[in-house]
Amino acid sequence: MGALGSSSYIIELPWKHSVLLALLLSHLCCLQVWAQCKILKCNSEFVAATLDLGGGVGIGGGGGSQYNAGYCSALRSYAQCTRRTARACRGDLAYHSAVQGIEDLLMQHGCPKTGPTARPPRLPMAPVPPRDACFYERSYVQREGRSPEYLHCAVFGDPHVRTFHDEFQTCAVKGAWPLIDSQYLSVQATSAPMPGGASATALTEITIIFKNWRECIEQQIYHAELDNVPPAFVDGSVASGERRGHHSLRVSTEAPGRHAHINATHIGTSVVVRQSGRSLSVSVRAPRPIVDSFSPEQDLQLCRWGCPANQRLEHPPPQPGTAAYAHCSAMLPAKDMYFQACLFDLVTTGDVNFSASALVALQDARGMIADGSRLHLMSASPAAPSPALGHPWRPAHALLVTALAHVLLAAFLEQGV
């Protein structure tokens, strides 16, 4: 690569930026899993940062050092961004090309790996008047003149996920997965194979962390396991965050050991944990600003983006006339995705009690969704039946464009900008 002050470098710069911008557009059009792997976001932030350096790149003796300082800062920010999304980008060619390219460019420009970086974007917060800081809905109405928009998520059965965006998926995930990971609330569920040799998995543990928030609460944790859904937090308390005779957090129950309802008024959020058969389920109702309050590294959230594309399972077509069809029809007359979930769980396990989790999830949704037209979901999100198949719903030409974009991105980073 030539000196920063050479005219050839100045001529090539717009072309290279055009190539990278074209790559970003191709990713937007072709990649179905951008919500999991955030390399596209990292790339666009780096392009924006380097374009902002202006047209005086390398002109004059002093300009070069000034450019290097800003450029090194942009590279360090780029590196930080790739580290934050590393877990979700395993196996992504563009991600690994970017990581290697950053290392090469840091060395070429003599950039120290530690130093100033670009300021991270501000998180969407919901400031509230001090008097009503622990009454989210009341303060929101005072501030906005209307009630907040509430979103609903549920995870139940084998496990099935209804996301905050009203998508419905059945997942093959095992182990611990974050359902929600925001600045106010974390919900993590553990899924394990069911006993008896069945191929199904079920939720066996749920952990909920209500994080410190102003004068409203100190951190409080709720934990449930199979056959132990306690009507209290882990410290034994049923209420927390007392202020002016009001508790910001409270746990109640309709069936001790099998049901818990947690009301968090300081964030306008309700969480219901239940046990149906040999599986737990969780349902959440939360305002949109609370759901949206997360940082870039909190990018794995089943309630927000669903399960990874290569972990989604497809439902077999219903078989009218079978015992499973008759059983689920009696519980769930509407042939929606809750009905499909009931069929899936009953056919997979043969356990009538396990299939009842779909009915319980529908009942919770009915209490959490104000708009009745959104209650019944009639179709699921696209499924990827096998990790080896990648993303089968992509057209062949989209795969070709994506592969070409990866190759061009790798070449672009090797040459440097």
C-alpha positions in Angstrom: 0.0 0.0 0.0 1.4 3.5 -0.9 2.0 6.5 1.3 -1.0 8.3 2.7 -0.1 11.4 0.8 0.0 9.7 -2.7 -2.5 10.8 -5.2 -3.3 7.2 -6.2 -4.6 6.6 -2.6 -6.9 9.6 -2.9 -8.3 8.4 -6.2 -8.8 4.8 -4.9 -10.6 5.8 -1.7 -14.0 6.6 -3.1 -14.0 3.4 -5.2 -13.2 1.3 -2.2 -15.8 2.9 -0.1 -18.3 2.4 -2.9 -17.5 -1.3 -3.0 -18.0 -1.7 0.8 -21.3 0.2 0.6 -22.4 -2.1 -2.2 -21.5 -5.0 0.0 -23.6 -3.6 2.8 -26.6 -3.3 0.5 -26.2 -6.8 -0.7 -26.2 -8.1 2.9 -29.4 -6.1 3.6 -31.0 -7.8 0.6 -29.8 -11.3 1.0 -28.9 -12.2 4.6 -31.8 -13.5 6.6 -29.9 -13.8 9.9 -28.5 -10.2 10.2 -30.4 -9.9 13.6 -28.1 -12.6 15.1 -24.7 -11.7 13.5 -24.0 -8.0 13.8 -21.0 -7.8 11.4 -23.1 -5.7 9.0 -23.6 -3.1 11.7 -19.9 -3.1 12.5 -19.0 -2.7 8.8 -21.4 0.3 8.4 -20.2 2.0 11.5 -16.6 1.7 10.3 -17.5 3.1 6.9 -19.3 6.0 8.5 -16.3 6.7 10.8 -13.8 6.8 7.9 -15.9 8.8 5.6 -16.2 11.4 8.3 -12.5 12.0 8.1 -13.0 14.3 5.1 -11.4 14.8 1.8 -8.1 16.1 3.1 -6.7 12.6 3.7 -2.9 12.5 3.6 -2.6 16.1 2.2 0.3 17.9 3.7 2.7 16.7 6.4 0.5 17.5 9.4 -2.6 16.1 7.8 -1.2 12.5 7.7 -0.7 12.3 11.5 -4.1 13.8 12.2 -5.7 11.3 9.8 -3.9 8.4 11.4 -5.2 9.3 14.9 -8.8 9.3 13.7 -8.3 6.3 11.5 -6.7 4.3 14.3 -9.6 5.3 16.6 -12.1 4.0 13.9 -10.2 0.7 13.7 -10.2 0.2 17.4 -14.0 0.8 17.5 -14.4 -1.6 14.6 -12.4 -4.2 16.6 -14.6 -3.7 19.7 -17.7 -4.1 17.6 -16.5 -7.4 16.2 -15.7 -8.7 19.7 -19.2 -7.9 20.9 -20.8 -10.0 18.1 -18.2 -12.8 18.1 -20.5 -15.4 19.7 -23.3 -14.9 17.2 -20.9 -14.8 14.1 -19.2 -18.1 14.5 -18.8 -19.6 11.0 -19.6 -16.3 9.2 -17.0 -15.7 6.5 -17.5 -12.0 6.4 -17.0 -11.8 10.2 -13.7 -13.7 10.1 -12.5 -11.7 7.1 -13.2 -8.5 8.9 -11.4 -9.6 12.1 -8.3 -10.6 10.1 -8.4 -7.4 8.1 -8.6 -5.2 11.2 -5.5 -6.9 12.6 -3.6 -6.3 9.4 -4.7 -2.6 9.1 -3.7 -1.9 12.8 -0.2 -3.2 12.0 0.1 -1.4 8.6 -0.8 2.0 10.2 1.2 1.5 13.4 -2.0 1.8 15.5 -1.8 0.8 19.1 -4.5 -1.7 20.1 -5.4 0.4 23.1 -6.5 4.0 22.9 -9.5 6.3 22.3 -12.5 4.9 20.4 -15.7 6.3 19.0 -18.4 7.0 21.6 -21.0 4.2 21.7 -24.5 5.1 20.8 -26.9 6.2 23.5 -29.4 3.6 24.7 -33.1 4.5 24.4 -34.0 5.3 27.9 -37.3 6.4 29.4 -36.8 9.3 31.7 -39.6 9.8 34.2 -40.6 12.5 36.7 -39.0 11.9 40.1 -42.4 11.8 41.9 -43.7 8.8 39.8 -40.3 7.2 38.9 -41.5 3.9 40.3 -44.9 3.9 38.5 -43.9 3.4 34.8 -47.3 3.5 33.2 -48.5 6.5 35.2 -45.4 8.5 34.5 -45.5 7.5 30.8 -49.1 8.8 30.5 -48.2 12.1 32.2 -45.2 12.5 29.9 -46.7 11.3 26.5 -50.4 11.8 27.0 -51.1 8.2 26.1 -50.5 4.7 27.4 -47.4 2.9 26.3 -47.4 0.2 23.7 -47.1 -3.2 25.3 -45.4 -6.2 23.7 -45.8 -9.9 24.6 -43.4 -12.8 24.5 -44.0 -16.4 25.6 -41.8 -19.6 25.6 -43.4 -22.9 26.3 -43.6 -26.6 25.3 -40.9 -28.1 23.1 -40.0 -25.1 23.3 -42.1 -22.8 21.2 -41.4 -19.1 21.1 -43.8 -16.3 20.4 -41.5 -13.2 19.9 -42.2 -9.6 20.8 -42.8 -9.1 17.1 -45.6 -11.8 17.0 -43.5 -14.3 15.2 -44.0 -18.0 16.1 -41.1 -20.5 16.1 -40.4 -24.0 17.4 -36.8 -24.3 18.4 -34.2 -27.2 18.8 -32.2 -25.2 21.3 -30.7 -27.0 24.3 -29.0 -25.5 27.3 -29.3 -22.0 28.7 -30.5 -19.3 26.4 -31.4 -15.6 27.1 -35.0 -14.8 26.4 -34.7 -11.1 27.4 -31.5 -9.2 28.1 -32.3 -5.5 28.5 -30.9 -2.7 30.8 -33.7 -3.4 33.3 -34.5 -7.1 33.0 -32.9 -10.4 32.2 -34.8 -13.7 31.6 -32.9 -16.9 31.0 -34.3 -20.3 30.3 -32.7 -23.7 30.3 -33.9 -26.4 27.9 -33.1 -30.1 28.3 -34.2 -33.4 26.7 -37.3 -34.9 28.2 -36.9 -38.2 30.0 -38.0 -41.5 28.5 -36.0 -41.2 25.2 -38.4 -38.8 23.5 -36.8 -36.4 21.0 -38.5 -33.4 22.6 -36.9 -30.8 24.8 -38.6 -28.8 27.6 -37.8 -25.8 29.8 -36.5 -27.1 33.1 -35.2 -23.8 34.7 -36.1 -20.2 34.5 -34.0 -17.4 36.0 -35.2 -13.7 36.1 -33.0 -10.8 37.2 -34.6 -7.4 37.9 -31.7 -5.0 37.8 -30.9 -2.0 40.0 -33.0 0.9 39.0 -32.7 4.4 40.5 -34.4 4.6 43.9 -37.0 2.0 42.9 -35.3 -1.4 43.5 -32.0 -3.1 44.2 -31.2 -6.1 42.2 -33.7 -9.0 42.8 -33.6 -12.5 41.5 -36.3 -15.1 40.9 -35.5 -18.7 40.1 -37.8 -21.6 39.2 -37.1 -25.3 38.5 -39.3 -28.3 37.6 -41.6 -29.1 40.5 -40.4 -25.9 42.3 -42.1 -22.7 41.1 -41.8 -20.7 44.3 -44.1 -17.8 45.2 -41.0 -15.7 46.3 -37.7 -14.4 45.2 -34.5 -16.3 46.0 -34.0 -14.4 49.2 -37.4 -15.5 50.4 -39.2 -12.2 50.1 -42.4 -11.7 48.2 -42.1 -7.9 47.7 -39.2 -5.6 47.1 -38.5 -1.9 46.4 -40.8 -0.2 49.0 -41.3 3.5 48.4 -44.1 5.6 49.9 -46.0 2.5 50.9 -45.8 0.9 47.5 -43.6 -2.1 46.4 -42.1 -1.9 42.9 -41.8 -5.7 42.8 -44.3 -8.3 44.0 -44.7 -12.0 43.6 -48.1 -13.7 43.8 -49.4 -17.2 43.1 -52.6 -19.1 42.2 -51.0 -22.5 42.7 -48.0 -22.6 45.0 -45.2 -24.7 43.5 -46.6 -24.5 40.0 -47.4 -20.8 39.3 -45.9 -17.4 40.0 -46.9 -14.0 38.8 -44.3 -11.2 39.2 -45.4 -7.6 38.8 -42.7 -5.0 38.2 -44.5 -1.6 38.3 -41.3 0.4 38.0 -40.8 -0.9 34.4 -44.5 -1.7 33.7 -43.7 -5.3 33.2 -45.5 -8.6 34.2 -43.9 -12.0 34.1 -45.8 -15.3 34.6 -44.0 -18.6 35.2 -45.9 -21.9 35.2 -45.4 -25.6 35.1 -47.5 -27.8 32.8 -46.7 -31.5 32.9 -42.9 -31.9 32.9 -42.2 -28.5 31.4 -42.0 -24.9 32.6 -43.3 -21.9 30.6 -42.8 -18.2 30.8 -45.0 -15.3 29.5 -43.9 -11.6 29.5 -45.8 -8.3 29.0 -43.5 -5.2 28.8 -43.6 -1.7 27.3 -41.7 -1.2 24.0 -39.1 1.2 25.5 -38.2 -1.4 28.1 -37.9 -4.1 25.5 -35.8 -1.8 23.3 -33.3 -0.8 26.0 -30.4 -3.0 25.3 -26.8 -2.4 24.2 -25.1 -4.0 21.1 -23.5 -6.8 23.0 -26.9 -7.9 24.3 -27.8 -9.3 20.8 -28.9 -12.9 21.8 -32.5 -12.6 22.8 -35.0 -15.3 21.8 -38.0 -13.0 22.7 -36.7 -10.3 20.3 -35.3 -12.2 17.3 -36.4 -15.7 17.9 -34.1 -18.7 18.0 -31.1 -19.0 15.6 -32.3 -19.7 12.0 -30.5 -23.1 11.9 -32.2 -24.2 15.2 -35.8 -23.7 14.0 -38.0 -26.7 13.4 -40.9 -27.0 11.0 -44.3 -28.4 12.0 -45.6 -31.4 10.1 -49.0 -30.8 8.4 -51.9 -31.6 10.7 -53.6 -35.0 10.3 -57.4 -34.7 10.8 -59.0 -37.8 12.2 -56.1 -38.7 14.5 -56.4 -38.9 18.3 -53.9 -36.0 18.7 -55.9 -33.8 16.3 -59.1 -34.5 18.2 -57.5 -33.9 21.6 -56.0 -30.5 20.6 -59.2 -29.4 18.7 -61.1 -30.0 21.9 -58.7 -27.7 23.9 -58.0 -25.2 21.2 -60.8 -24.8 18.6 -59.0 -22.1 16.6 -56.5 -23.7 14.2 -53.8 -21.2 15.0 -50.1 -21.7 16.0 -51.1 -22.6 19.6 -53.1 -25.5 18.1 -50.1 -26.4 16.0 -47.9 -26.3 19.1 -50.3 -28.6 20.9 -50.2 -31.1 18.0 -46.4 -30.9 17.8 -45.9 -31.6 21.5 -48.4 -34.4 21.7 -47.1 -36.2 18.6 -43.5 -35.8 19.7 -44.0 -36.9 23.3 -47.3 -38.7 23.5 -47.8 -36.8 26.8 -51.2 -35.2 27.1 -50.1 -33.1 30.1 -47.2 -31.7 28.1 -49.5 -30.7 25.2 -51.5 -28.6 27.7 -48.7 -26.0 27.8 -50.1 -24.5 24.6 -53.5 -23.9 26.2 -51.9 -22.3 29.3 -49.7 -20.1 27.0 -52.9 -19.0 25.1 -54.6 -18.1 28.4 -51.7 -16.0 29.5 -51.6 -14.3 26.1 -55.3 -13.5 26.4 -54.6 -11.6 29.6 -51.5 -9.8 28.3 -52.6 -8.8 24.7 -55.2 -6.0 24.7 -55.8 -6.2 20.9 -57.8 -9.3 20.4 -56.9 -9.4 16.6 -53.3 -10.1 17.6 -54.1 -13.0 19.9 -54.3 -15.9 17.4 -51.2 -16.3 15.1 -52.1 -18.2 12.0 -48.6 -18.8 10.5 -45.1 -19.4 11.8 -41.8 -17.9 10.8 -39.6 -19.6 8.2 -37.9 -22.7 9.6 -34.4 -24.1 8.9 -34.6 -27.9 9.4 -30.9 -28.6 9.7 -27.8 -26.6 10.5 -26.1 -28.4 7.6 -28.6 -26.9 5.2 -27.9 -23.3 6.3 -30.9 -21.2 5.2 -32.9 -23.1 2.6 -35.4 -20.3 1.9 -32.7 -18.1 0.2 -32.9 -18.2 -3.6 -29.8 -19.5 -5.4 -28.9 -16.1 -6.8 -29.0 -14.6 -3.3 -26.5 -17.2 -2.1 -24.3 -16.4 -5.0 -24.4 -12.6 -4.3 -23.7 -13.2 -0.6 -20.7 -15.4 -1.4 -19.4 -12.8 -3.8 -19.9 -10.1 -1.2 -17.8 -12.0 1.3 -15.0 -12.5 -1.1 -14.9 -8.8 -2.1 -15.1 -7.7 1.6 -12.1 -9.9 2.3 -10.1 -8.4 -0.6 -11.1 -4.9 0.5 -9.8 -5.3 4.0 -6.6 -6.9 2.8 -5.8 -3.8 0.7 -6.8 -1.4 3.5 -8.8 1.8 3.1 
